[in-house]
């Protein structure tokens, strides 16, 4: 009987702890996407100073790329870049890769940043939620 009570208590503790731990891991791994986007934004500004337009690609370094891989360091997010206004603007997106662990992130999902520093998150309900995802 005592063993059954111990098993029930352990199960209850696990049911509480595991979702909290998963949420913590997701928040920590979001940092990878945010750092990559900020790094690309800085590289875009450098490219703009040198070429008077924004780069149209990430990977190739010459003539239109930044020389940055299309995935984040550990491969949790895929990075894409879109040019806006004929090269006078850009939007970079970090999308969770399937099977990478972040693909079930229902709170923030993918992250975006543009040439003006406007930050967004796909699953965020409003601007306050997007700002919360970027913290």
C-alpha positions, 0 to 999 in steps of 0.5 A, spaced: 500 500 500 505 504 501 508 503 495 502 505 491 502 511 494 509 513 493 508 511 485 501 516 485 505 521 488 511 521 483 506 520 478 503 527 480 509 530 481 511 528 474 505 530 471 506 537 474 514 538 472 514 535 465 510 540 462 513 546 466 520 543 464 518 543 456 516 550 457 522 552 460 526 549 454 522 552 449 523 559 451 530 557 452 531 555 445 527 561 442 533 565 443 537 561 438 532 564 433 532 571 436 540 571 436 540 569 428 535 574 426 539 580 430 545 577 426 542 577 420 539 584 421 546 587 422 549 583 416 543 587 412 545 593 414 552 592 413 551 590 406 546 596 405 552 601 407 556 597 402 551 596 396 546 601 397 541 596 397 539 590 402 541 583 400 536 578 397 539 571 399 543 568 405 548 563 403 551 565 397 556 571 399 557 574 392 554 578 389 547 578 393 548 574 399 550 575 406 554 568 407 550 566 412 547 559 413 539 558 412 539 554 419 540 557 426 546 554 429 543 547 432 538 547 426 532 548 430 530 554 425 530 555 418 532 562 416 529 565 410 529 572 407 525 576 403 526 583 400 521 588 400 520 595 396 525 593 390 531 592 395 530 597 399 527 593 405 527 586 407 524 581 412 527 575 415 523 569 418 526 564 423 521 558 422 521 552 427 524 546 423 519 539 423 522 535 428 527 540 431 523 540 438 520 547 437 515 545 431 510 544 437 511 551 440 504 554 440 505 560 444 510 564 439 512 559 433 516 563 428 519 570 429 520 575 424 524 582 423 524 587 418 529 593 416 526 598 421 527 593 427 519 591 427 519 584 431 514 579 430 512 572 432 507 568 428 503 565 433 502 571 438 495 574 438 497 581 438 503 586 439 504 585 446 504 578 445 510 578 440 514 583 444 513 578 450 516 572 445 522 577 443 524 578 451 
